[in-house]
Amino acid sequence: MEETTRRQLMTIATAGVAASVAAPAGAQPQQQPLGGKQNPRDKYPKPPFPPQSQPFPGLAGQMSPRPDHGEASYVGSGRLRGRKALITGGDSGMGRAAAIAFAREGADVAINYLPVEEPDAREVVDLIRRAGRTAVPIPGDLRSAPFCRSLVDQAVRGLGGLDIVVSNAGRQKSNASILDISDEDFDWTMKTNIYAPFWIIKAALPHLQPGSVIIGTTSEQAYDPASDLYDYAQTKAATMNYVKSLAKQLGPKGIRVNGVAPGPIWTPLQVSGGATEGKVVTFGATAPLGRPGQPAELAGIYVRLAEDDGSYTTGNIYGAGGGQGQP
């Protein structure tokens, strides 16, 4: 019999809740018992993937294979008990993985998403509530400064406070040439990826007490930009820099600021214009692990950056690149 690990002992109080949460249709099953090990190359699907495309922003529920956000596998241990989190882009991708993990770690969670993403968002809200936590869904377009300020107000009211802000929502559109990027598309990317975090963080700061955290989602594109992601890549470099700048500014206030830099991760961004259809078929093939990452594989990073055990970690970027890119 395998030796019972410390983590398993800590999860006894919450394992029953997590085990009782039925995963949405098509979700990945739990890959390995806690405490086990598995070759990371074989843990999730590898390319080639079926050719597919969706209108922006895309739905995880319509992807093939469907991404794993930890619906059936993430088990919490109370690491965020009593915390109040706002996550933008919380309907799918890393935002959804973080929302599920935060709830199972004991946090109440507000998620923002575009109204067309309601089918994915409903699943997340259900998973949060089935973990015994408060879920606050707040649909809306982050390109509006008044909405971003209202988003924070709604989250504070719905959660009864705020101490974790995850600025994760992003727009990514592949263009072979700068000549193919319209002024409107450039503005859309900048406002979603750069303006919105500015508006949200500014509105949230009066509510954040010492011990609060801000987490930004940057990318390997901040370090090694692709030729067809001219506008997206520069927003991720800017995200990396605002994390480091704000960490210095807010450290004296006891507020930590960090970032997560994913490599190739299987999310709706890829199938809704973030990659060409040809790249979608082979997505992640060039990574040393031979496959794209799944959002569930980053959930623990967001938890680590949010929990009090990481109290000396600020101004840092945590990577999950499958062996390619930085940091």
C-alpha positions, -999 to 999 in steps of 0.1 A, spaced: 0 0 0 13 35 -8 24 55 21 -1 82 30 14 116 22 11 147 42 -10 163 14 -34 134 15 -39 138 52 -46 175 48 -72 169 21 -93 144 41 -117 172 53 -123 184 17 -118 153 -4 -154 143 0 -166 176 -15 -142 174 -44 -149 138 -51 -186 145 -52 -183 171 -79 -193 155 -112 -172 168 -141 -190 184 -171 -195 161 -200 -163 155 -219 -140 167 -191 -108 148 -185 -110 122 -157 -86 122 -128 -53 112 -143 -34 97 -113 -42 90 -77 -27 116 -53 8 108 -44 14 88 -76 36 97 -105 31 97 -142 53 104 -173 43 140 -181 46 133 -218 17 108 -216 -5 126 -191 -27 144 -216 -36 143 -254 -9 150 -279 -12 164 -314 -23 160 -341 -57 174 -330 -88 177 -352 -89 208 -374 -113 232 -357 -121 269 -354 -146 290 -334 -156 327 -334 -137 347 -308 -137 342 -278 -145 305 -282 -159 280 -258 -140 253 -240 -171 231 -241 -169 229 -279 -132 221 -282 -119 186 -292 -104 173 -271 -120 193 -243 -94 211 -220 -89 198 -185 -93 226 -159 -91 202 -129 -129 196 -128 -125 159 -118 -90 160 -104 -82 190 -82 -85 184 -45 -82 212 -21 -67 214 14 -80 247 28 -50 267 17 -73 297 8 -100 293 34 -120 325 39 -104 344 10 -123 365 -16 -111 363 -52 -120 381 -84 -108 363 -116 -112 378 -151 -116 353 -179 -128 328 -153 -150 308 -177 -122 289 -194 -85 284 -196 -62 293 -167 -89 315 -152 -113 286 -150 -86 263 -135 -78 290 -109 -115 295 -100 -120 257 -95 -88 254 -74 -95 285 -54 -130 273 -45 -118 239 -35 -91 256 -14 -118 274 5 -121 308 -13 -153 325 -25 -149 335 -62 -163 361 -86 -156 354 -122 -158 378 -152 -164 367 -187 -180 379 -220 -218 373 -222 -213 349 -252 -192 327 -228 -222 321 -206 -223 283 -213 -188 278 -200 -193 302 -171 -224 284 -159 -203 252 -155 -177 271 -134 -203 287 -112 -218 253 -106 -184 238 -97 -177 267 -73 -210 263 -55 -207 225 -53 -174 230 -35 -195 248 -9 -183 283 -18 -200 315 -30 -199 321 -67 -205 356 -82 -208 356 -120 -203 390 -136 -205 391 -174 -193 421 -193 -167 436 -217 -134 447 -201 -128 472 -228 -150 496 -209 -134 516 -180 -168 521 -163 -176 484 -165 -142 475 -150 -149 498 -120 -184 483 -117 -169 448 -119 -148 454 -88 -178 470 -70 -200 440 -78 -173 415 -67 -168 433 -34 -205 434 -27 -211 398 -38 -182 384 -19 -183 406 11 -147 419 4 -118 413 -18 -82 401 -12 -72 382 -44 -73 398 -79 -64 376 -108 -61 396 -140 -63 368 -165 -86 377 -194 -69 382 -227 -73 386 -264 -50 368 -289 -53 370 -327 -28 356 -351 -18 378 -380 9 370 -405 18 407 -410 15 439 -391 -3 451 -422 -31 427 -414 -39 443 -380 -66 469 -382 -67 498 -358 -98 483 -343 -82 450 -336 -51 466 -322 -72 487 -299 -93 456 -289 -61 437 -278 -46 466 -260 -78 475 -241 -84 439 -231 -49 430 -221 -34 463 -208 -61 489 -201 -84 465 -183 -58 453 -157 -50 490 -151 -86 499 -145 -94 469 -124 -63 471 -102 -68 508 -96 -104 502 -86 -95 472 -64 -66 488 -44 -88 507 -19 -103 473 -9 -70 454 -6 -56 450 29 -21 438 38 -19 401 29 -38 406 -3 -24 395 -37 -26 405 -73 -17 379 -100 -13 387 -137 -13 362 -165 16 369 -189 31 344 -214 62 329 -229 54 354 -256 68 381 -233 102 365 -237 102 348 -271 75 366 -292 61 348 -323 61 366 -356 24 363 -360 15 376 -325 29 411 -328 3 429 -307 -5 401 -282 32 395 -274 39 431 -265 9 432 -242 24 401 -224 58 418 -221 39 448 -206 21 425 -181 54 411 -170 67 446 -164 36 459 -145 39 429 -122 75 438 -113 67 475 -110 36 471 -89 54 446 -66 79 474 -58 51 499 -53 28 478 -32 53 458 -12 54 485 15 16 482 18 19 444 24 3 435 -10 21 410 -32 21 410 -70 32 381 -92 26 367 -126 21 334 -144 38 328 -178 22 299 -196 37 282 -227 15 265 -252 -17 258 -233 -48 242 -248 -75 269 -244 -102 285 -265 -78 313 -274 -61 289 -298 -91 278 -317 -108 312 -319 -81 330 -339 -51 329 -316 -35 303 -338 -40 294 -375 -60 262 -381 -28 245 -392 -11 254 -360 -40 242 -340 -36 207 -355 0 205 -343 -3 227 -313 23 220 -286 42 195 -308 75 214 -306 75 214 -268 100 190 -253 71 172 -236 55 167 -271 21 182 -262 4 214 -251 -2 220 -214 -36 218 -199 -51 246 -177 -53 222 -148 -15 220 -148 -12 257 -139 -39 257 -112 -15 249 -84 7 279 -95 -21 303 -90 -29 288 -56 7 290 -46 9 327 -55 -23 334 -36 -17 315 -4 0 329 27 27 303 26 41 322 -4 44 354 16 80 362 5 72 358 -32 65 390 -49 76 406 -82 82 371 -96 70 354 -128 62 317 -125 65 297 -158 49 266 -170 63 261 -205 66 224 -211 104 229 -216 103 258 -240 104 295 -234 111 313 -202 111 321 -173 
